[in-house]
């Protein structure tokens, strides 16, 4: 039975990973090959644009100088993290954790593939207020954030199996008519 549950969790984690990865691949392909040909800012709403960018650093471009010269080093670090997430997803008993971890691993894998193929991550979602712009991001980043939110939400839900169970029988209440 334990082996069957492990297979089910692996299938669930793999499916969510593949779904997040596919979403990332499709959106990046559309941006690079159709929407941003030629590259230009596209205003969608007064606070949201499509704007093509390439991030050679970590989140928000941190450590850009270090990883510009060593893009495969960051990709390797992220793949070790992805492997850890997949192992965690297969070991947890909470489906919400398995799904959340699979979604995070899929998004991280999408960004790793970008880094290996082109030395940088393709970003295109640009939220802003006036002239202040949040750092551009992509659908892989969205899936990572969604997976993290699911993990947090799942940790707040009390699992049915976590509720303490009484091991002693409760004596019957005496009837008022006795």
N, C-alpha and C positions, 0 to 999 in steps of 0.2 A: 504494500500500500504506500509506503514512504517513497519508493521508487516512482510510482505513478504520480504522486503529488509533485515530486521534483520535475518530472517531465512536463506536467501541466504548467508549473511556474516558469520553467524554461521556455515553453511555447508562448506563454503570455508575455514574458519579458522580451522574447525575440520578435513577437508580432508588434508590440508597441515600439520597440527600437526600430524595426523596419518601417513602420508607419511614419515615425518622426523623421527618419532619414529620407524617405521618399518625398515627404512634404518639402524638406529642405532642398533636395536635388531639383525637384520640379520648379520651385519658385526661383531658385538661383539660375536655372537654365532659361526660364522665361525672361528674367531680368536681363541676363547677359546676351541672349540671342534674339530677343524680340522687342521688349519694352524699352531698353536703354540703347537702342541702335538708332541714331548715335547717342552717346552718353549726354544727358542733360537733366537738370532738376525738373520733376513733374509735380506740380501742386495738385494734391488730391483734395485737401480741405485747408482752411486757414491755419491749421496747426500740424498738418501732416503732409510730407512730400515723399516722393520716391527720389532718392539721390544715391547714385552709385559711388561706392567707396571700397577701399581694400585695407583691412586692418592687419598689420604685421606684428602687432603686440598681443598682449593678453586682453582681458576685458577692458573696454574703454581705451585701448591703445597703450596700456601700461607696459613697461619694459620693451617698448618698440625697438630701441637700439640693440638690445641684447639679442632678441629673436629675429631681427632683420638679417643678421649674419648667420644665424643658426635656426632656420625655421623647422627643420626636422627634429631638433631637440625638443621644442615645444610639442610637436606632434607626438613624439614618443612618450613624453610625460602624460599627455592627455589620453593616449591609448592605454597606458597602465591604469589610469583613473577609470576609464571606460570598462576595462576588464574587472576592476574591483566593484564597480556598480552592477555589472551583470552577475557576478558571484553573489553579491548582496541580494539582488533581485530574486535569485533562485533559492536563497536560503530563508527569506522572510516568509511568514505564514499569512501576512496581510495582503490581499489582492491589490489594495490601493497603493501599498509600497512597491509591489512588483511592477505595477503599471507606471507609477511615478519614476521609479529608477530606470525602467526601460525607455521612457520618453526622454529622460535626461541623457542616457547613454546614446540614444539615436541622434539627438541634437549635437552632442559633443563629437560623435563620429562624423557627422556632416561637416563640421568645422575642421576636423582633422583632415578629411579628404581634401578640402579646399587648400589647406596649408601645404599638404604634400604636392598637390597638382600645380599650384601657382605661387606658393610661398607666402600667401596671405589669405585672409578670410574675406569673402565677398559680403559686403553689407549694403543695404538699400532702403531700409525703413528709417525715416528721418522725422522725428517728432520735435516740434519747436514751439516756443512762445515768443513772438516777435522775432528778434535777431538771436535769441538764445536757443541753441540746438542741443538736444540730448544727443550723446554719441550714437551714430547710426548703428543699426543692428540688422539681423536677418531672422528668418523663420526658425533656424536652429536655436538661436538665442531665445526665441519665444517658447519653443518646446522645452528648453532647459528650465526656463522660469515657470512654465506650467507644471512640469514634473516636480519642481521644488515646492510649488504651492500645494500640489496634491500630497506630497510627503508631510508637509506641515499640517494640512487639514486632516490627513489620516491619523496623525499622532494626537490630534485633539479629540477624535472620535473614540469613544470608549469601546473597545472590542468586547463582544459578548463573552468570549472565552476568558477575558481578564477579570470578569466579575467574580468576587469570592463566592464560593458555594458552601453551604452549611453541610457539615458531615453528620450532625446529630438531628434526629427527628424532632419535630416540634410537637409537644403534647397537645392533644385536642383541647379546645376551650370548653369549659363546663357550660352547659346549656342553662339559660335563665329559668327554665321550667323544672329543673331537677329538684 
